[in-house]
Amino acid sequence: MISIERIEAAARAIDPVFLHSPQFWCEPLNVFLKIETMNPIRCFKGRGSDWLVRSRAETTPIVCASAGNFGQAMAYACRSRRIDLTVFAGVTANALKIERMRALGATVVLQGDDFDAAKLAARAHANESGARFLEDGLEPETAEGAGTMMLELARESIGTLLVPLGNGALLAGIGAAARALRPSMKIVAVQAAGAPAMAESLAQGRQIEHATMATIADGIGVRIPIPEMLATLPGLYDEILLVREESILRGMRLLHEHAGIVAEPSAAVGIAAMIENPDRFKSHRTGTIICGGNLTPQQMRDWLA
């Protein structure tokens, strides 16, 4: 279980560069925004990864898998502690994220068609090499670090918070902190309809795997849910919404036009949920987390024009 005490401990330990990110009411979009792109890796993963690496005294080489953002965050944290890191990513992973992982000192191995395939390869490599395999979402520190955002959001008068749902670490940390600090706040998870494995698994109370997925939201694209996270999440959120690809794209463009923010697809799913459910959120003081902003120049031309 994720405790508020551990989240508060994380907030005292995490590199300040990842804490106290901008948050404000965006009047044109009628939504409160928590901007997690204004840091060295342009995403929220730095919070959990920094806390994860700090919590371990050993300097054994680490192996992880990532669609890009977790790998960047782990590379940043490992570099400062001189820990060797190998990141496995799918062959279709975001080229900018791969470049940044390597620039931060990680060895990057491209293997498998997507994140889940890369994760299987990373686990096998760790078993063979003797390195320590660390999994985003399975390690509680990844959720505890994400939960520090709620310590900053709790002072705001937000009635409903829309939270991107990928492997569940962000939702678990935010949900646990919200239940402790703002129990009246409604936590709504949002997932891409093209990658619904987590939503389906939580709805049916059992792990449901998909052979493929079809979404541009690579940061929250999960085919194989983590069983431990499926056991952790019930009670930490109120509902889950699935959003279409065209709504995600429109959300990205609205954030760029009205808030001056470059948001990757995973970061725009909250806005997409508001687009698809205008009457539901019109009368609420709604907020959402802009969880990352790593787009290649080509993606910016294609998606934000």
C-alpha positions in Angstrom: 0.0 0.0 0.0 1.1 3.6 -0.7 1.1 5.7 2.4 0.9 9.5 2.8 3.9 9.2 5.1 6.1 7.7 2.4 4.9 10.3 -0.1 5.8 13.1 2.3 9.2 11.5 2.9 9.7 11.4 -0.9 8.9 15.2 -1.1 11.7 15.9 1.4 14.3 13.8 -0.5 13.6 14.3 -4.2 15.8 16.6 -6.2 14.1 20.1 -6.0 14.4 20.5 -9.7 11.4 18.2 -10.1 9.3 19.7 -7.3 6.8 22.6 -7.1 6.0 22.6 -10.9 3.8 25.3 -12.3 0.1 25.1 -11.6 -2.5 27.6 -12.6 -6.1 28.1 -13.8 -6.2 28.3 -17.6 -9.2 30.5 -18.3 -9.6 29.8 -22.1 -9.8 26.0 -21.4 -11.7 26.4 -18.1 -9.3 23.9 -16.4 -6.7 23.9 -13.7 -3.3 22.7 -15.1 -0.4 21.1 -13.3 2.5 21.4 -15.7 5.1 18.6 -15.3 7.2 19.5 -18.4 9.3 22.3 -16.9 12.2 20.2 -15.7 15.4 18.6 -17.2 13.5 15.6 -18.6 10.2 17.4 -19.5 8.0 14.9 -17.6 6.8 13.9 -14.2 8.8 10.7 -14.0 11.8 12.4 -12.4 10.0 12.5 -9.1 9.5 8.8 -8.8 12.8 7.8 -10.4 14.9 10.1 -8.2 13.1 8.7 -5.1 13.6 5.2 -6.3 17.3 5.5 -6.9 17.9 7.5 -3.7 16.1 4.8 -1.7 18.6 2.1 -2.7 22.1 2.2 -1.2 23.6 -0.3 -3.6 25.4 0.7 -6.8 24.6 -2.5 -8.7 24.0 -1.9 -12.4 20.3 -1.3 -13.2 18.2 -2.5 -16.1 14.8 -1.1 -16.9 12.3 -0.8 -19.7 10.7 2.4 -20.9 8.7 4.0 -23.7 11.1 6.9 -23.1 10.2 9.1 -20.2 10.9 6.7 -17.3 14.2 5.8 -19.1 15.2 9.5 -19.2 14.3 9.9 -15.5 16.3 6.8 -14.5 19.2 8.0 -16.6 19.2 11.4 -14.9 19.0 9.8 -11.4 21.6 7.1 -12.1 24.1 9.6 -13.7 24.2 11.7 -10.6 25.0 8.6 -8.5 27.4 7.0 -11.1 25.3 3.9 -11.5 25.4 2.0 -14.8 22.0 1.9 -16.4 20.7 -0.1 -19.4 17.3 0.9 -20.8 15.3 -1.4 -23.1 12.8 0.3 -25.5 10.7 -0.8 -28.4 12.0 -0.3 -31.9 9.2 2.2 -32.5 10.0 4.3 -29.4 10.1 8.1 -29.7 13.4 9.0 -31.3 13.8 12.2 -29.2 13.4 10.2 -26.0 15.9 7.6 -27.1 18.4 10.4 -27.9 17.9 12.0 -24.5 18.4 8.7 -22.6 21.7 8.2 -24.4 22.8 11.8 -23.8 22.1 11.3 -20.1 24.5 8.3 -20.0 22.2 5.3 -20.4 22.9 2.4 -22.6 19.8 2.0 -24.8 18.8 -1.3 -26.4 16.0 -1.3 -28.9 14.2 -4.6 -28.9 10.6 -5.7 -29.4 7.7 -4.0 -31.2 6.6 -2.0 -28.2 7.1 -1.2 -24.5 5.8 -4.5 -23.2 7.9 -6.5 -25.5 10.9 -4.4 -24.5 10.1 -5.0 -20.8 10.2 -8.8 -21.3 13.6 -8.5 -23.0 14.9 -6.2 -20.2 13.9 -8.7 -17.5 15.7 -11.5 -19.4 18.8 -9.4 -19.8 18.9 -8.6 -16.0 18.5 -12.3 -15.1 21.4 -13.2 -17.4 23.7 -10.3 -16.5 23.1 -10.1 -12.7 21.9 -6.5 -13.0 19.0 -5.2 -10.9 15.8 -5.0 -12.9 13.6 -2.1 -11.8 10.1 -1.8 -13.1 8.1 1.4 -13.4 4.8 0.8 -11.5 6.0 -2.3 -9.7 8.5 -0.4 -7.5 6.4 1.5 -4.9 8.7 4.5 -5.1 7.6 5.3 -8.6 4.1 5.9 -7.3 5.2 7.6 -4.1 7.2 10.1 -6.1 4.3 10.8 -8.3 2.1 11.3 -5.3 4.2 14.3 -4.3 2.3 16.3 -6.9 -0.8 16.0 -4.8 1.0 17.7 -1.9 1.3 20.7 -4.2 -2.2 20.4 -5.6 -4.0 19.8 -2.3 -4.1 23.5 -1.5 -6.1 24.3 -4.7 -9.9 24.2 -4.8 -10.1 21.4 -7.4 -13.3 19.3 -7.4 -12.3 16.8 -10.1 -8.8 15.8 -11.2 -8.3 14.0 -14.5 -5.2 11.8 -14.3 -3.6 10.0 -17.2 -3.6 6.2 -16.8 -0.7 4.1 -18.1 0.8 1.4 -15.9 -0.9 3.0 -12.9 2.0 4.5 -10.9 0.8 8.1 -11.5 -2.8 7.2 -10.6 -1.8 5.2 -7.5 0.4 8.0 -6.1 -2.1 10.8 -6.8 -5.0 8.7 -5.6 -3.4 7.7 -2.4 -2.4 11.3 -1.5 -5.8 12.6 -2.5 -7.6 10.1 -0.3 -5.5 11.3 2.6 -5.4 15.0 2.0 -8.5 15.8 -0.1 -11.0 12.9 0.3 -13.8 14.9 -1.4 -11.8 15.4 -4.6 -13.0 13.1 -7.4 -10.2 11.3 -9.1 -10.9 10.3 -12.7 -8.4 8.2 -14.6 -8.1 8.7 -18.4 -6.8 6.2 -20.8 -6.5 6.0 -24.6 -9.2 3.9 -26.1 -6.6 2.3 -28.4 -4.8 0.8 -25.4 -7.5 -0.1 -22.9 -5.9 -3.1 -21.1 -5.6 -1.4 -17.7 -9.2 0.0 -17.8 -10.6 -3.4 -18.8 -8.5 -5.3 -16.2 -9.7 -3.0 -13.4 -13.3 -3.2 -14.5 -13.3 -7.0 -14.6 -11.0 -7.5 -11.5 -8.5 -9.7 -13.4 -5.5 -9.2 -15.6 -6.5 -8.7 -19.3 -3.7 -8.6 -21.9 -3.8 -7.4 -25.4 -1.7 -8.6 -28.3 -1.5 -5.2 -29.9 -2.5 -1.6 -29.2 -3.2 1.4 -31.4 -2.6 4.8 -29.9 -0.2 7.7 -30.4 -0.1 8.1 -26.6 3.0 5.9 -26.2 3.6 7.1 -22.6 0.5 5.4 -21.4 0.3 2.6 -23.9 0.2 -0.7 -21.9 -0.7 -4.1 -23.3 0.2 -6.2 -20.2 -0.9 -4.7 -16.9 1.2 -5.2 -13.7 -0.8 -7.5 -11.4 0.5 -5.8 -8.3 -0.8 -2.5 -9.6 -4.2 -3.9 -10.4 -4.4 -5.0 -6.7 -3.2 -1.5 -5.5 -5.5 0.8 -7.5 -9.1 -0.1 -6.4 -10.3 2.5 -4.0 -7.8 5.2 -5.2 -9.9 6.5 -8.1 -13.6 7.1 -8.8 -13.9 6.1 -12.5 -12.0 5.6 -15.7 -12.7 7.2 -19.0 -11.4 6.1 -22.4 -10.7 8.8 -25.0 -10.4 8.7 -28.8 -7.3 9.5 -30.8 -8.8 12.5 -32.5 -9.7 14.0 -29.1 -6.2 13.5 -27.9 -4.8 15.4 -30.9 -7.3 18.2 -30.4 -6.4 18.4 -26.8 -2.7 18.8 -27.7 -3.5 21.6 -30.1 -5.8 23.4 -27.6 -3.0 23.2 -24.9 -0.5 24.6 -27.4 -2.9 27.4 -28.6 -4.4 28.5 -25.3 -1.7 27.7 -22.7 1.5 27.8 -24.8 2.3 24.2 -23.8 3.9 21.5 -25.9 2.2 18.4 -24.5 2.8 14.9 -25.7 -0.3 12.7 -26.4 -0.3 11.1 -23.0 -0.4 14.5 -21.3 -3.4 15.6 -23.3 -5.8 12.8 -22.4 -7.4 14.9 -19.6 -8.3 17.6 -22.0 -9.5 15.0 -24.4 -11.9 13.7 -21.7 -13.3 17.2 -21.3 -13.7 17.5 -25.0 -15.7 14.3 -25.1 -17.7 15.0 -22.0 -18.3 18.8 -22.0 -21.5 18.7 -19.9 -19.9 16.6 -17.2 -17.0 18.9 -16.4 -18.5 22.2 -17.3 -19.8 22.9 -13.8 -17.0 21.4 -11.9 -13.7 23.0 -11.0 -11.7 20.5 -13.0 -7.9 20.0 -13.1 -5.6 17.8 -15.0 -1.9 16.8 -15.0 0.2 17.7 -18.1 2.5 14.8 -17.5 5.1 15.1 -20.3 6.1 17.2 -23.3 8.6 15.1 -25.2 7.8 15.5 -28.9 10.1 15.2 -31.9 10.2 18.2 -34.3 8.3 16.1 -36.8 5.6 15.2 -34.3 5.2 18.9 -33.5 4.8 19.7 -37.2 2.3 16.8 -37.7 0.3 17.1 -34.5 0.4 20.8 -33.4 -0.1 22.5 -36.8 
